[in-house]
Amino acid sequence: MLMLTPSVTIEEKEHLRSATDALLRIIFPPQALIWIMGEEYGSDGPVWRVTLACQGELGGWMRRRYRYDIPSGTLHFAGEQPLTRSELQAVRQNTRRLT
């Protein structure tokens, strides 16, 4: 789900998405299966929040949250939770894949 606040233009949204995707490509190996579940501009400061689905360290599928600090250009890990099989199926069918 993509949420916009009135203070973020379409062009800014595309720039933030591109910058965050580039940093995520550094974190994850090229063959990793990553789906972007949600993106939004933070209401508590100049941050872009991204939620994604990926395989965790032990092989299970996880929902991970990242926070892109816009002024510093830094991506921060913000936690993870396991995904159920049905959640993973819905994510794979309905969200964008990081390529």
N, C-alpha and C positions, 0 to 999 in steps of 0.2 A: 504494500500500500504506500503510495507516494503522497505525502502531505506537504502543502506549501503554506507559508505564512505570507501575509501581504508584503512583507519586507524583502522577499526573495523573488527575483524575476526568473523567467524561464531560462534565460541565458546564464544566470548565476547558478541555477539548479544544475544545468548541464555541465558547467565548469566544476562544481563540487562533486558531481557524480564521476566525472572523468578523473579528477585528482584522487578521489577515494579508490576508484577501481585500479588506478596505477599503483597505489600503495598496497592494495590487497594482492595484486599480482606479484609483488616482491615477497610478501609473507608466505603465500601458498605456492607449491610447486606447479609447473605448467599443466601437468596432467590431473591436478586436483579437480574434483567435481564440487563446484561452489554455486549456490543459487542465492540471489539477493532477494530477501523476503520483504524488506521494508527500508525506506529511506525517508528522513525528515529533517528539517531545519530545527535545531534545538530552540526551545522557548526560553531557556535559561542562559543564553549567551550565544556568541558566534560559533556554533558547533553544528556539524552535519552528522546525524546518527544513522548508522547502517546496521541492519540485522540480516544475518545470512545463515544458510544451512551448509554444513560441511561435516566431513568425518572427523571424529575426535581422535585423540592419541591412542585410545584402545580399540578403535575401529567402529564404535557406535556413532550414529548420526547426532549432531549437536546443532542447537540454535546458538549462534554467537552474536554478541553485540560489540560494535566498535563505535568510537567517537572520534571524529575528525575535527581537531582544533583548527579552525580557519586561520586565525592570525599567525600561528606558528607553523602551519602546514604539517602537523603531527597527528598520526593515527594512534589511538589508545584502545587497548583491549578493555572491554567493560563487562565481561562475564559470559557464561555459557550455561545452557540447560539442555538435557537430552530431548530429542524429538521422538515421538511415537512413530510407528510404521505408517499410520494413516496420515499424520502430519507431513511426513516426508513425501508421501505419494502426492498430496495436495500441492506441496511446494514445487515438486518436480514438474507438475502439470501446469501450474498457474503463475510461476514467477520467472524472472529473467536470470539466465545463467551468466556468470562471470566468465568472459572469454579473453 
